[in-house]
Amino acid sequence: MEKIFTIKSNSTFTRMYRSKSSPQGTVVVYVRRNPNLKKAHIGITASKKQGGAVERNRVRRIIREAYRTLVLEGTGINDMPYYFVFVARTKCFSKNIRMQNVYNDMKRALVELGILGNTK
């Protein structure tokens, strides 16, 4: 299992919100290239307005697992020098949302942003 690096500084998150984005049904994906990185770094946010701590943690686990599935699929996304920020939308907080829904939206957003090739 490859290590997934995370974004921890608030200034990086703030910078990311001004970069290229792709809104989907369950997540908004922000992408920024950073040639100083060797591996991808990800950040996940879930607003307090959407739910309590339990709901936010569940959503973050689902988004993290969707990203991990992309990595394990052999897309090579984790070896790219990019920052990725995934912002959970209201639909993501629904009780009947599944990882597969988030995975499909995430993949569609990355294809739209030109990060991944148009693969099925």
C-alpha positions in Angstrom: 0.0 0.0 0.0 1.4 3.4 -1.0 1.5 6.1 1.5 -0.9 8.9 1.0 0.5 12.3 1.9 -1.8 14.9 3.4 -2.0 18.7 3.3 -1.8 20.1 6.8 -1.2 23.9 6.5 -4.1 26.3 6.3 -2.2 28.5 3.8 -2.0 25.7 1.3 -5.7 25.0 1.6 -6.4 28.7 1.1 -4.2 28.8 -2.0 -5.9 25.8 -3.4 -9.4 27.4 -3.3 -8.1 29.8 -6.0 -6.9 27.1 -8.3 -8.6 25.0 -11.0 -11.7 23.1 -9.8 -14.3 20.8 -11.0 -17.6 20.6 -9.1 -19.4 17.3 -9.1 -22.5 16.0 -7.3 -20.8 14.8 -4.2 -17.4 16.5 -4.2 -15.6 19.5 -5.5 -12.0 18.7 -6.6 -9.3 21.4 -6.6 -6.0 20.8 -8.3 -2.7 22.6 -8.4 0.6 21.4 -9.8 3.7 21.8 -7.7 7.0 20.8 -9.3 8.7 20.6 -5.9 6.7 17.6 -4.9 7.6 14.0 -5.7 4.2 12.5 -4.7 0.7 13.8 -4.6 -0.6 15.5 -1.5 -4.3 15.5 -0.7 -6.6 17.5 1.6 -10.2 16.7 2.5 -12.6 19.2 4.0 -16.2 18.8 5.3 -18.1 21.8 6.6 -19.5 22.0 10.1 -22.7 23.4 8.6 -23.4 20.1 6.9 -23.2 17.8 9.9 -21.7 16.9 13.3 -18.4 15.3 13.9 -19.6 11.8 13.3 -21.0 12.7 9.9 -18.0 14.7 8.9 -15.6 11.9 9.8 -17.7 9.4 7.9 -17.6 11.6 4.8 -13.8 12.0 5.1 -13.4 8.3 5.3 -15.5 7.7 2.2 -13.5 10.3 0.2 -10.2 8.9 1.4 -11.3 5.4 0.4 -12.4 6.7 -3.0 -9.0 8.2 -3.6 -7.2 5.1 -2.3 -9.3 3.1 -4.8 -8.1 5.4 -7.6 -4.5 4.8 -6.5 -4.9 1.0 -6.3 -6.5 1.0 -9.8 -3.1 1.8 -11.3 -3.9 5.3 -12.5 -0.5 6.6 -11.2 -2.3 9.5 -9.6 -0.3 9.3 -6.4 3.0 9.6 -8.3 2.0 13.0 -9.8 3.4 16.3 -8.4 0.0 17.7 -7.5 -2.0 19.0 -4.6 -5.5 17.7 -4.5 -8.2 19.1 -2.3 -11.6 17.3 -2.1 -14.5 19.3 -0.6 -17.5 17.4 0.5 -20.8 18.7 -0.8 -24.2 18.5 0.8 -25.2 15.4 -1.2 -22.1 13.6 0.2 -23.6 13.8 3.7 -26.7 11.8 2.8 -27.0 8.5 4.7 -27.4 6.5 1.5 -24.3 7.8 -0.2 -21.7 5.1 -1.0 -18.0 5.2 -1.7 -18.7 4.2 -5.3 -20.7 7.4 -5.9 -17.9 9.5 -4.6 -15.4 7.5 -6.6 -17.3 8.0 -9.9 -17.6 11.8 -9.2 -13.9 12.0 -8.3 -12.8 10.2 -11.4 -15.1 12.3 -13.6 -13.7 15.5 -12.1 -10.0 14.4 -12.6 -10.8 13.5 -16.2 -12.4 16.9 -16.7 -9.4 18.6 -15.2 -7.0 16.7 -17.5 -5.3 14.8 -14.7 -6.5 11.3 -15.8 -7.0 10.1 -19.3 -10.5 9.4 -20.5 -10.7 5.8 -19.2 -13.7 3.7 -18.1 
